[in-house]
Amino acid sequence: MIKPIPYLNYNFNPFLNPIALVWCAIMIVMFLQWKQENPDKTVPLAMFATTFNAMLWLWTSAGVALESVF
C-alpha cells in the first residue's frame, strides 16, 4: 500500500490549527497598522489580497470548526 505524503495531509483550518490562526491575526494587524500609518494612500494589491485571503480562511473555517467540535 502506498503511504500518503505527510505534507499533503496538512490541515490549514485556522480554528483547528493555532499556527494558521496566528498567521491570520498577524495579517489583519499588519494591514490595519499600514493603513493607520498611510491614511491617504491606497493599500498595495499584494497586502490587500493576502489580508482578505486570511479573512476568508477565518470566515469559512468557522463552520468547519463548529462541525468538528459539535
Secondary structure as the mmCIF struct_conf table of DSSP 4:
data_model
#
loop_
_struct_conf.conf_type_id
_struct_conf.id
_struct_conf.beg_label_comp_id
_struct_conf.beg_label_asym_id
_struct_conf.beg_label_seq_id
_struct_conf.end_label_comp_id
_struct_conf.end_label_asym_id
_struct_conf.end_label_seq_id
HELX_LH_PP_P HELX_LH_PP_P1 ILE A 2 ILE A 5
HELX_RH_3T_P HELX_RH_3T_P1 PRO A 6 ASN A 9
TURN_TY1_P TURN_TY1_P1 PRO A 14 LEU A 16
HELX_RH_AL_P HELX_RH_AL_P1 PRO A 18 GLU A 37
TURN_TY1_P TURN_TY1_P2 PRO A 39 ASP A 40
BEND BEND1 LYS A 41 LYS A 41
HELX_LH_PP_P HELX_LH_PP_P2 THR A 42 PRO A 44
HELX_RH_AL_P HELX_RH_AL_P2 LEU A 45 VAL A 69
#
